[in-house]
Amino acid sequence: MKIKTFILLGWGVLLFSNFTYQGQDSEALSLKEAFKNDFAIGTALNSWQIEERNPAVNELIIQNFNVATPENVMKSALLHPKWDTYDFRMGDKLVEYGNKHHIKINGHTLIWHSQLPAFIRQIQSKDSIRTFFTDHIKTVAGHYKGQVFSWDVVNEALNEDGTLRNSVFLQKLGEDYITEAFRLAQEATPNTELYYNDYNNEQPAKRAGCINLVKKIKNAGVRIDGVGIQGHWHLGKVPLKDIEESILQYSALGVKVMITELDIEVLPRNFQGADVNQRLANTSESNPYTNGLPDTVQQQLANDYEALFKLLLKHKDKVSRVTFWGVTDADSWLNNWPIRGRTNYPLLFDRNNQPKPAYFKVIGLKQ
């Protein structure tokens, strides 16, 4: 594997050289190989990547990741565009991609209040919403039975204070809809792992709500296998103490713990989380690094990732997977959220598919 290596002469100077590692299997330097005895390493894939349109990016994916989550192609707006119509083409391509490259697939997501089909907005009947809800879970989970390793059954159902989000599902189906979603998924695909996924659920109030949710599902005799902490964090503000407490408290419930959508934003904004409906105004201060990251910011990003992975390795007996939300900086959703058109740098690989100092800090923990 050809990798651009960084020779660090302090953080003020970076020398670059194209270097092919000799004398060992190239996979030994990949993320998935480095952490093979600790936890799975995943990434989110978009439709272009699923279709292998960029050979360089495809090589990077195959080399470094052993689990993949679809960024969008399994969300209901795309997969279930009309009341009586399902479109499994891209989801099926993702499964084929995983089989071809020995990458497990985490289905994402069965029930989410966002990116719903347009026809949902026209439905007022509780019975019709229940029919959609039931048929969607049974049909989608059933279609991919035995083809995906796991499902994010319910996504982002909690408010920041731990109460239930006032979604169309809560309004029409009541607070037991989450338990029912897991029950239906369990029936449709009994050998698939079933997860709850959310952002900021490492924070105490939301964590408490998530713990109550897991307990409620379990007390109903329904299976839930894991909790996903998304991990959309910000430079210099990764909440390590809260993350550790959450790993311990979720694990104590008898469920797996995963970091499911990891990125560390380097650009300024005044809140933390991943509410896709949030939008901020574009100002001259909101996109400061169009020509690349200053060395001090690059160093902070590397240090943040190193500290996070040290913590995750400390609890590798409880953490089953770490998934990055994107392959390279060029793919990141943070280039357009919460402000469109920004140049962001939240991942381990840059826009030229090269490993960043953060990559070497992370993989250096295993060397």
N, C-alpha and C positions, 0 to 999 in steps of 0.2 A: 504494500500500500504506500503510495506516495503521499507524504504529508509535508506541509510547509511548517518547519519548526521555528520556534522563537528562541533565540539566544539572548537571555536577559542580562544586560549589563546595567544593573539597577533598573528602575522602571522608567528612567528617562530615555533609555536607548533600547531599541528593539532591532536586532539584526535578523533578516529573513533568509532562509535558504531552502531550496527544494531538496529533500532528503528522503531516500528510500531506506527503510530499516532493513538491515542485513542480519543474517545469522539466526533469525527466529521467524516463526510463523507471524505474518503481518497481523493476524487476528488478535495476537497477544496484546496489541496496542489499541484495540477497539474498546469502546465502552462496554459492550455486552460481554466481551471476553474478560475484561478487567474485573467486572462485578459478578461473574457467573456463579460464584459461591455465596453471594450476598443477597441480591434481588434482581429481578428482571429489569431491563432498561428499555423503555418504550419511547415512541414518538407519535405525533399526530400527522396523518397523511391527508393531503388534498387530492382532488381528482387528477391533476396533472401528474402527481407523483405515483398515484395508483396505476396510471396508464404508462408509466415509465418513459415519459417524454424527454426527460433530461438525464442522459447517461451518467454524468458526474454526480448528480444528486442521488440517483438510484444506487450507485456504488457506495455512497456515503451511508445510505439507509441500510443496505444489506450488511455492510461492514460493522455497523455500530449498534443496531437495535434488534431485539428479539420479540418485541410486542409492538403492535400498532393499533391506534385508535383512529377511526375516521373523523376528520375535522367536521365534515358536514353531511356526507353522502348517506348516512343512516338516520339523519334527523327527519322528522315526520313530514315537513314541508316538501322535501325532495323525494322521499321514499313513498309517501302516501298523498299524492297531489290532489286526488279527487276522492269523493266519498267511496266510490266502488272501484277505485283504481290504485294499484300498487306498482311502483317502478323499482324493481330490484336490480336493474342492470349494473349500476355503479357499485352497489353493495356486494353483488356477486363477483365483480371484478376485484374488489378488495380481498375477498376470501380467496380467489384464485391467486392473487399476488402473494398473500400470506403462505399458501400452500407451496407455491413455487420457490419462495425464498426462506422457508422454515421460520416464519414470523407468526406468532399467535395473534389473533384478532380479538380486541375488546370492543364489543358492540356499544355504540353511543348514539343516541340514547332512546329508550322506549317512551318515557313520559317526561316532558319538559314543557313549561309554560310558554317558552319562546320558540320561534321558527316553527310554528304550527301551520298546517295547511290553511290557505285563505278561506276555505269554506267553513271553517270553525267559527269565524266571526259572524256568520249568518245564522248560527244555531242558537236557539233560545231554550229549547226543550231539554230538561234534565235527562229524559230517557234517551234522547239522541246523542247527547254527550257521553252517556254511559255506554251506549252501543259503539260509538267511535272508540272509546277508551278500551273496552273489552276486545273488540274485533282487532284493533291495531296491535295490542300486545300479543294476542293469540296468533295472529297472522304473521307478524314480523318475527317474533321469537320462535314460532314454529317453523318458519321458512329457513331460519339459520340454525335450527336444532342440530347439534353435532358439528357445526361448521365454525362457530365462534367459541372462544375459551370462556368468555365472560360477557356480562351486560351491565352497563350503567342503567339500572332499571328506572330509577327516578333521579332527576337532575335538578338541583337548585330549588328545592321546595320550601326553604326556610328564609325568613327575614333575618336581619342582623341581630335582633334581640332574641332569636331562637323560636319565635312564633311561626306559624305556618303562613307562607306567602299567599296572598289573596288572589290565587290564580283561578282560571276558569274551572279547573278540576276541583278545587276546594269549594268554590261557589256552587257548583252543580252537583257534586258527588259527596261533599262532606269530608270531615277530617280523616276518615278511614280509607280514603282513596289510595294512600301510599301503601298501606298494608295489603289492600286488594291488588295493587299493581304487582307486588312481589308474589302474592298468591297465584295470580294468573301466569306470571313469568315462570314460576316454579312448575306449574302444571304443563306449560307449553314446552319447556326445555329443562327437564329435571336434572340433567348432568352438567348444566352450565352454571358457573359461579355468578352470583347476583349481588350487585353493589348499589349503595347510595353514594351520590357524588355531589359535592358542593364547594363553593369558595368561601373563604373566611371562616370555615368551620373549625379552624384551630383557635379562633378567638373564644374567650370563655363563655359569653352569652350564647353565641350561636352553637358552640360545642355542646352546651347543656341541652339545647333544643335537639341537636342531632343524637345525643345519647338517649334522650327520651323517645325519639323516633325509633331508634334501633331496639330499645327495650319493648316498645309497643308491638313492633313487628314480631319479635321473638315470643312475647307473651301470648300472641294470637296463634302460636304454633306454626308460624310461617318462617321460611328460611331466608336469612340475609347473611351473605358470606363476607362482606367487607364494606369499609367506608373509605371513600376517596376524598382526600384533601387536595383541592386543585393546585394550590401553590402558585398563584399569581401574586408575586411579591415585588417589592420595590427596593432599589439600590440603597444599601445602608440601613434598611429597615426590615430585614428578614426576621420574623418574630421567633427566634430559636427556642426561647423558653416556652412559649405557647405551643409551638410545634411538638416539643418533647412531651409536654403534659398531655397533649391530645393523643399522641401515639400511645402513651401509657394507658390513658383512660379508655380509648376505643378498644385497644387490645384486651383490656380487662373484661370487656363485654363478650369476648370469645369470637371476635371478627378480625379479619385481616385489615391491615392499614396500608394505603397506597398514596403516593404523591402522583396525581393523575394529569395535571396540566401545567407542568412547571415552566416558569420563565421569571426572570428578574428584570423588571423595567428600569431603564436608566434615565428616562426623560422625565421632566417635572410634571407632577399632577398632585392634587391635594387630597386624594382619598385612595384607599387600598381596596382591592376586590376585583370583581369581573362581571359586574352587571352590564350586559350587552346593550341595554337601553340607555346607559349613561353616555352623555355627549358633552364635551367641553369646547369652548370657543378657541379658534386658532389665533394665536398671538405670536409676535416675534420671539418671545421667550420660550415658546412651547416646542420648538424644533431646533435646539442649539447645536446639534452635532451632525450637520449634513455632510461634512467633509471628513468624518471619522471621530472616534472617541479620543479625548485627551488621555494621556498616560495615567493620570490620577484616577480617572473614572474606570479605565480598563483594569487598574489594580484593585479598585474597590469591588468591581464585579467578580474578579477572580477570587478575591478573599471571601466574598459572600458565598459563592458556590462551594469553596473549600470548606467553610464552616458548616454549611448545610449538609454536605455529604459526610463530614466527620460525624455529625449528629445522627444521620441516617445509618451509617455503619455501626454506630454504637448500639442501635436498636434493630440491627438487621434480622434478628429473630422474630421481629414483629412486623417489619416493613417488607411487603412482598413484591412491590414494583415501584419504579420511579419513571414516569413518562414525561418527556419534554413536549410542550405544546408548539410543535414545529420542528423542522430539521435544521434550517439555517435562519439567520437574521432576516434574509430576504423573504422568507415564508411567513414570518410572524404576524399574527393578527394585530399586534401592538403597533404596527406601522400605520394602522388606520383607526385605532381605538385608544382612548375616547376622542381623539382628534384625527381627522383624516389627513393622510399624506405626510406623516412624520417619518423620520428615519430613525428606527429604533434598533437596539443591539442587545436583546434579552437572552440569547441562547449561547451555546458553546461553539457553534460554527458560524463563520462570517458570511458575507454575501458572495464571496468567491469560493465557498465550500471548504474553507480552510479552518483548522482548529485555532481557537483564540487562547490567550493566556489562561482563561478560566478552564478550558478543557484540560490543559496541562496540570493545573492545580488539582482538578478533580481526579484525573487518572493517576496523578502522582501519589495519591493516597494509597494506591494499590501496587506501587513499585518499590 
